[in-house]
Amino acid sequence: MNRKPKLMIGGGVIAAALAYMIYAGVTQSVVYFITPSELQAAPVTGKAYRLGGMVVKGSLQWQPRTLDLAFALSDGKASIPVRHHGTPPDLFGEERGAVVEGMWTSDGYFKATQILAKHSEEYKAPHDGDVSKKDLMKTLKGGGQ
Amino acid sequence: VTPELGEGILIVALALALYGSVAAGTGARTGRSTLIESAQHAAVGVFVLMTAAIVLLAYAFLTFDFSVRYVASNTTLATPFWYRITAVWGALEGSIILWAWMLSLYTLLVILRHRENARDLYPWAMSAMLGVIAFFALVMTVSAPPFQRLSPVPLDGRGLNPLLQDTGMITHPIALYLGFTGFTVPFAFAMGALATGRVGDAWITTTRRWTIVAWYFLSLGLLIGGWWSYHVLGWGGYWAWDPVENAAFMPWLTGTALLHSVMIQERRRMLKLWNLTLVILTFLLTLFGTFLTRSGVIASVHAFTQGTIGAFFLGFLSLVALTALTLLAVRWDVLRSEGTLDSVISRESVFLLNNVMLVAAAFTVFFGTVFPLLSEAVRGVKVSVGAPFFNQVNIPLFLSLIFLMGVGPLIAWRRASVDNLRRNFLWPVTLGVVMALVCFVLGVRSSFAVLSLALTLFVASTVALDFFRATRARLRMGETLFPAMGGLLLRHNRRYGGFLVHLGILVITVGVMGSHAWSVQTETTLKRGESAHLGGYQFRFDGLSGRQEANFFRVSGTFTVSNGKPNLLVMTPAKKFYPQDQAPIAYVDYRLGLKEDLYMVLGDFARDGSQATIKVQVNRLVSWIWIGGLVVTLGTVLAVLPDRKAPR
């Protein structure tokens, strides 16, 4: 019976291929979550990030005809200008938390490819219309998931 | 009094389940049938109590009993009747109660069905199932009490998440949980097999149908979840590799592996250890899925400490894993295979490869799902692993699995001869290659599309060839066409049920491939009278209108759609404004079609109705996914029909 070693080698090859696929996949597609102050401290261009913060009051500009969206995300310490091409999602607005995925550009703004407004099964509607700032920051730290 | 009554019921249910579990276990060990009978009575009692508890909760919802915190948090006076019913399982506490109720129902059915025909295993299985119920009852009395009192009693509740106010949410959790809880049955019998040392075929033949049923409901739950995501969330997709989805997908993958690997044990007496491991793994993954979705760890590792439910589930997971491992270790010497693998080119080895791929896919999904949690917990760095990772690793695995799906059922056991291979695969392989060439000539350049279509045709033709030959053999015996086909399906219902499920999966594959490779979308802002163009269709914006509905205000846009012929149809995507919610919710308008769906989302609009921003998609072949689900349903029904073996 020299089948066992053959099987072991076959299994080993499959396992190695799989391990490589997972390793390569993760290193290529993992996206780091950063805060506006972290980005300001070390602005790296051309690397995908998820940036989370609160949309600064008065910063939101939306041009329906061109679908250009511009706003600033802040974590209370630093504020980062963000631009996006596309309709703002339903849960998006000034003084609300938002997580955007995209890259910092050399032109001095964060170019968002995606604004995340995920659905949550656990629905927590505000009691009397307003969410406290503290609650918001808590959601933000959650990474927008 | 509802809160007190409910809590009382759950405490009694907890005590009864615990007693039943211990009594059944002791009875099984000592052989005292009075104890086993007593445990049966306890199980019936648990079912009655759990039913009472869930009915009581539903009653509290229907009567707007806001003294129950859970009711106040998940309904308002304006919530329509049906959504008050679905709100029963709309959030954490209620979903646990639904889970426990289903488990008690399964336990009752197991007793009714197996107390005569599986005398050795079934007391142990009953003990295991009651033990799991006791855990859920404990969660409900301590960690996530559905009947917690709220005082002062508010005048109105806070309302069910508007996104969950959809018919998909009536059926999706039920199907999903029937699947999740259903895997407890094979797990419980596997525990019985380990406890008694009878690790042969008995537990497998006893639980074959239970496993198929659990697998089916889990599949259905996943499909309905995809349908909900598609027509409610408005992003135009049905699967996002979201941790919540992954949580349900992992046990589906290992459960699918189990359905296949048990056949090798039945036929070749191999893989005893592997099958037990798979059934334990699948059960653990259903618990892990609940842990993942219900403890809040997905949002952040730190949310874990906010409630006790995460600790409860993690503790129970460890307990189950440890018990199972101990039992496996104790029975180690009887778990050796009696058969051996004779050749790599054989059905055993194809099934084995299928299992390796499925478990590898499950591991990939697991890794991608927990990697962000690990990264945050260990390194304190928050990361996310997105859809590209899952697609990149899983698509090759799934395509290989489809290939094996064609090979496995027809290749010979033990060692396939060249003749066997030629007879079964020459034509299908030729057809698959021709398909790939035709795709290429027609200008399809997506390798994913070419490969999926070629493999789909290959597998479909293996099934067709097999069915054709079997029918022809019956015709030669003098039968006529339809009785021959019908007789074949019923006589070999398990085989052809499996084939039909495979065909359903192929149809789903075509849908996934088509929507992945050929869907198109555009986003634009239109003034009244202007049109958007996409995929040969023209969408003209005619105006906006507002209307007060039962529990929300609706603003809808009117769009006239045409394609060459004028005024083909009118679509009215809308935004719904719920009074208790700050942000509106998109209401997707869609037209399903066999070839393509038209899909419109109203994004933003000018208050005077002069202008609207829309997202338009022409999604290709998505309907095939839902049709595939129907085919899988038919196949499952055929596979679980009672055996009709010819009298010998």
Interface residues (C-beta under 8 A of the other chain):
Chain A: M1 R3 K6 L7 G10 G11 I14 L18 M21 I22 G25 V26 Q28 S29 V30 V31 Y32 F33 R50 W62 P64 R65 L67 G86 T87 P88 D90 L91 F92 G93 K118 H119 S120 E121 E122 Y123 A125 P126 H127 G129 V131 K141 G142 G143 Q145
Chain B: N74 G90 A91 L92 R158 G159 L160 N161 L163 L164 L233 D242 P243 V244 T293 G296 I298 A299 S300 H302 A303 T340 L341 V344 V356 A360 F363 T364 F367 G368 F371 V381 K382 V383 S384 V385 G386 P388 F389 Q392 V393 P396 E523 T524 T525 K575 Q580 D581 Q582 A583 P584 I585 A586 G603 D604 A606 Q611 T613 K615
